[in-house]
Amino acid sequence: MADCNETLRELETFLDGELDAPARESIQAHLGGCLDCLQAFDFHAELRTVISAKCQNDQMPAGLLAKIELCFGEDFDGDGQVG
């Protein structure tokens, strides 16, 4: 079973669905028995929901896409996808 430090360290990866099955199950088991970590999980999950909703309602600032393309350089394929 994961401990609090491991759970908190892996929380974003867990929320992204990027953990392998054993790690995911370990985090889930820990969250089931640790109120502090469960509250941290709930906070991060709600924060993601709020940010996602906010980002869908706002227009992208002028020039932002060009700045992002510069950051990615050749890895940016021009149609808005990194690849």
N, CA, C and O of each residue as an XYZ file, in Angstrom:
332
protein
N       0.851     -1.181      0.000
C       0.000      0.000      0.000
C       0.889      1.234      0.000
O       1.929      1.259      0.658
N       0.478      2.248     -0.736
C       1.209      3.514     -0.800
C       1.127      4.231      0.536
O       0.149      4.085      1.270
N       2.167      5.013      0.853
C       2.101      5.851      2.041
C       1.675      7.257      1.625
O       1.477      7.525      0.440
N       1.535      8.149      2.597
C       1.051      9.508      2.302
C       1.982     10.249      1.349
O       1.518     10.891      0.406
N       3.288     10.169      1.582
C       4.233     10.880      0.723
C       4.142     10.400     -0.718
O       4.111     11.209     -1.645
N       4.100      9.090     -0.907
C       3.997      8.537     -2.254
C       2.671      8.923     -2.895
O       2.630      9.296     -4.067
N       1.604      8.836     -2.139
C       0.286      9.182     -2.664
C       0.249     10.626     -3.126
O      -0.214     10.914     -4.230
N       0.729     11.531     -2.295
C       0.704     12.952     -2.660
C       1.641     13.241     -3.829
O       1.335     14.078     -4.678
N       2.767     12.560     -3.876
C       3.727     12.751     -4.971
C       3.130     12.273     -6.299
O       3.391     12.870     -7.344
N       2.337     11.210     -6.266
C       1.775     10.616     -7.483
C       0.351     11.082     -7.793
O      -0.267     10.589     -8.737
N      -0.168     12.013     -7.020
C      -1.570     12.403     -7.149
C      -1.913     12.926     -8.547
O      -2.935     12.536     -9.112
N      -1.083     13.794     -9.106
C      -1.370     14.336    -10.440
C      -1.309     13.240    -11.501
O      -2.142     13.198    -12.407
N      -0.329     12.364    -11.385
C      -0.221     11.251    -12.330
C      -1.420     10.329    -12.198
O      -1.930      9.825    -13.199
N      -1.874     10.103    -10.973
C      -3.069      9.297    -10.720
C      -4.287      9.948    -11.372
O      -5.067      9.274    -12.046
N      -4.450     11.251    -11.173
C      -5.596     11.961    -11.755
C      -5.541     11.966    -13.279
O      -6.580     11.988    -13.938
N      -4.346     11.945    -13.835
C      -4.187     11.907    -15.290
C      -4.433     10.516    -15.860
O      -4.500     10.350    -17.078
N      -4.568      9.513    -14.989
C      -4.766      8.142    -15.449
C      -3.510      7.539    -16.059
O      -3.594      6.674    -16.931
N      -2.338      7.992    -15.601
C      -1.080      7.562    -16.199
C      -0.302      6.555    -15.356
O       0.846      6.249    -15.680
N      -0.888      6.040    -14.297
C      -0.209      5.039    -13.473
C      -0.535      3.641    -13.988
O      -1.610      3.403    -14.538
N       0.408      2.725    -13.800
C       0.110      1.337    -14.147
C      -0.883      0.786    -13.117
O      -1.106      1.393    -12.070
N      -1.464     -0.352    -13.425
C      -2.529     -0.915    -12.584
C      -2.106     -1.132    -11.129
O      -2.855     -0.748    -10.231
N      -0.939     -1.731    -10.853
C      -0.574     -1.935     -9.442
C      -0.409     -0.615     -8.673
O      -0.840     -0.512     -7.525
N       0.204      0.379     -9.292
C       0.383      1.680     -8.625
C      -0.969      2.349     -8.408
O      -1.214      2.921     -7.346
N      -1.841      2.283     -9.397
C      -3.183      2.875     -9.284
C      -3.970      2.218     -8.155
O      -4.622      2.900     -7.365
N      -3.906      0.901     -8.084
C      -4.618      0.175     -7.030
C      -4.056      0.500     -5.655
O      -4.808      0.587     -4.685
N      -2.744      0.681     -5.560
C      -2.114      1.040     -4.292
C      -2.570      2.427     -3.834
O      -2.870      2.628     -2.657
N      -2.620      3.372     -4.759
C      -3.077      4.728     -4.424
C      -4.550      4.685     -4.025
O      -4.941      5.315     -3.043
N      -5.366      3.954     -4.771
C      -6.795      3.854     -4.447
C      -6.990      3.258     -3.055
O      -7.826      3.731     -2.285
N      -6.222      2.227     -2.735
C      -6.336      1.609     -1.409
C      -5.949      2.608     -0.325
O      -6.598      2.679      0.718
N      -4.901      3.372     -0.570
C      -4.471      4.358      0.421
C      -5.543      5.439      0.592
O      -5.863      5.824      1.717
N      -6.089      5.921     -0.510
C      -7.132      6.953     -0.430
C      -8.352      6.448      0.332
O      -9.037      7.221      1.003
N      -8.620      5.150      0.225
C      -9.752      4.567      0.924
C      -9.593      4.539      2.434
O     -10.577      4.411      3.163
N      -8.348      4.660      2.909
C      -8.125      4.582      4.342
C      -7.469      5.796      4.958
O      -7.173      5.791      6.153
N      -7.229      6.847      4.174
C      -6.524      8.024      4.692
C      -7.318      9.285      4.362
O      -7.329      9.744      3.219
N      -7.969      9.828      5.357
C      -8.814     10.998      5.149
C      -8.025     12.203      4.653
O      -8.512     12.947      3.802
N      -6.809     12.411      5.171
C      -6.003     13.560      4.736
C      -5.680     13.491      3.245
O      -5.828     14.482      2.531
N      -5.245     12.338      2.780
C      -4.919     12.181      1.361
C      -6.181     12.235      0.495
O      -6.153     12.768     -0.614
N      -7.273     11.688      0.999
C      -8.527     11.756      0.262
C      -8.980     13.196      0.099
O      -9.486     13.569     -0.960
N      -8.806     14.012      1.133
C      -9.156     15.434      1.026
C      -8.257     16.140      0.012
O      -8.732     16.983     -0.749
N      -6.961     15.805     -0.005
C      -6.045     16.379     -0.992
C      -6.473     15.962     -2.397
O      -6.471     16.775     -3.321
N      -6.840     14.681     -2.552
C      -7.317     14.190     -3.848
C      -8.560     14.960     -4.283
O      -8.634     15.428     -5.419
N      -9.530     15.093     -3.390
C     -10.764     15.810     -3.712
C     -10.469     17.247     -4.131
O     -11.058     17.749     -5.088
N      -9.553     17.913     -3.414
C      -9.197     19.281     -3.746
C      -8.599     19.360     -5.148
O      -9.006     20.203     -5.948
N      -7.637     18.491     -5.450
C      -6.987     18.521     -6.769
C      -7.969     18.176     -7.883
O      -7.929     18.783     -8.953
N      -8.841     17.218     -7.645
C      -9.830     16.849     -8.655
C     -10.793     18.004     -8.913
O     -11.121     18.288    -10.065
N     -11.245     18.669     -7.859
C     -12.155     19.819     -8.017
C     -11.439     20.977     -8.699
O     -12.026     21.649     -9.547
N     -10.191     21.218     -8.345
C      -9.420     22.286     -8.975
C      -9.288     22.046    -10.474
O      -9.431     22.980    -11.263
N      -9.021     20.818    -10.869
C      -8.943     20.492    -12.295
C     -10.271     20.768    -13.000
O     -10.294     21.284    -14.117
N     -11.368     20.420    -12.341
C     -12.686     20.650    -12.927
C     -12.933     22.140    -13.132
O     -13.414     22.555    -14.186
N     -12.608     22.932    -12.137
C     -12.812     24.384    -12.217
C     -11.933     24.985    -13.318
O     -12.404     25.795    -14.117
N     -10.672     24.593    -13.359
C      -9.764     25.126    -14.376
C     -10.227     24.728    -15.768
O     -10.215     25.546    -16.687
N     -10.632     23.488    -15.923
C     -11.111     23.021    -17.221
C     -12.332     23.814    -17.675
O     -12.409     24.238    -18.828
N     -13.282     24.011    -16.770
C     -14.496     24.770    -17.115
C     -14.136     26.212    -17.471
O     -14.674     26.767    -18.430
N     -13.245     26.810    -16.717
C     -12.847     28.193    -16.964
C     -12.142     28.327    -18.311
O     -12.385     29.278    -19.055
N     -11.278     27.380    -18.616
C     -10.526     27.448    -19.868
C     -11.423     27.266    -21.090
O     -11.115     27.785    -22.163
N     -12.508     26.548    -20.943
C     -13.413     26.340    -22.071
C     -14.228     27.580    -22.384
O     -14.727     27.724    -23.500
N     -14.372     28.472    -21.427
C     -15.205     29.663    -21.619
C     -14.430     30.869    -22.098
O     -15.035     31.838    -22.557
N     -13.122     30.845    -22.009
C     -12.311     32.001    -22.360
C     -11.680     31.833    -23.733
O     -11.323     30.726    -24.137
N     -11.550     32.943    -24.442
C     -10.842     32.958    -25.714
C      -9.346     32.906    -25.449
O      -8.864     33.444    -24.453
N      -8.617     32.257    -26.343
C      -7.167     32.231    -26.225
C      -6.634     33.623    -26.544
O      -7.013     34.208    -27.558
N      -5.770     34.155    -25.702
C      -5.201     35.483    -25.972
C      -4.468     35.506    -27.314
O      -3.837     34.524    -27.705
N      -4.561     36.625    -28.003
C      -3.894     36.783    -29.295
C      -2.396     36.520    -29.130
O      -1.772     37.022    -28.195
N      -1.838     35.749    -30.021
C      -0.410     35.482    -30.017
C       0.020     34.333    -29.122
O       1.180     33.923    -29.179
N      -0.867     33.801    -28.304
C      -0.473     32.727    -27.398
C      -0.070     31.465    -28.155
O       0.925     30.830    -27.805
N      -0.823     31.095    -29.180
C      -0.493     29.891    -29.937
C       0.889     30.018    -30.569
O       1.653     29.053    -30.583
N       1.216     31.193    -31.090
C       2.539     31.399    -31.686
C       3.637     31.236    -30.637
O       4.691     30.671    -30.929
N       3.403     31.720    -29.431
C       4.389     31.574    -28.357
C       4.558     30.106    -27.974
O       5.672     29.651    -27.715
N       3.456     29.373    -27.941
C       3.519     27.941    -27.621
C       4.291     27.204    -28.705
O       5.115     26.340    -28.407
N       4.027     27.544    -29.963
C       4.749     26.910    -31.069
C       6.248     27.143    -30.953
O       7.037     26.238    -31.223
N       6.646     28.340    -30.557
C       8.071     28.638    -30.382
C       8.681     27.789    -29.276
O       9.824     27.347    -29.392
N       7.935     27.560    -28.214
C       8.435     26.744    -27.104
C       8.683     25.303    -27.526
O       9.638     24.674    -27.069
N       7.828     24.782    -28.396
C       7.949     23.394    -28.814
C       8.870     23.222    -30.007
O       9.356     22.120    -30.261
N       9.113     24.287    -30.733
C      10.017     24.222    -31.878
C       9.582     23.189    -32.884
O       8.430     23.186    -33.316
N      10.493     22.308    -33.264
C      10.221     21.319    -34.302
C       9.262     20.224    -33.851
O       8.702     19.524    -34.695
N       9.055     20.052    -32.552
C       8.149     19.009    -32.061
C       6.692     19.365    -32.270
O       5.822     18.511    -32.101
N       6.405     20.599    -32.633
C       5.032     21.062    -32.825
C       4.692     20.892    -34.288
O       5.405     21.410    -35.148
N       3.604     20.170    -34.600
C       3.348     19.834    -35.999
C       2.434     20.817    -36.726
O       2.034     20.551    -37.859
N       2.092     21.948    -36.101
C       1.372     22.994    -36.815
C      -0.138     22.907    -36.774
O      -0.807     23.907    -37.037
N      -0.709     21.743    -36.453
C      -2.170     21.659    -36.410
C      -2.679     21.654    -34.970
O      -3.785     21.197    -34.685
N      -1.838     22.178    -34.066
C      -2.244     22.260    -32.676
C      -1.899     21.030    -31.864
O      -2.296     20.906    -30.705
N      -1.153     20.115    -32.480
C      -0.787     18.871    -31.803
C       0.723     18.815    -31.635
O       1.479     19.260    -32.498
N       1.140     18.268    -30.526
C       2.555     18.027    -30.292
C       2.848     16.638    -30.842
O       2.118     15.690    -30.553
N       3.876     16.512    -31.608
C       4.134     15.184    -32.139
C       5.323     15.080    -32.899
O       5.644     14.002    -33.400
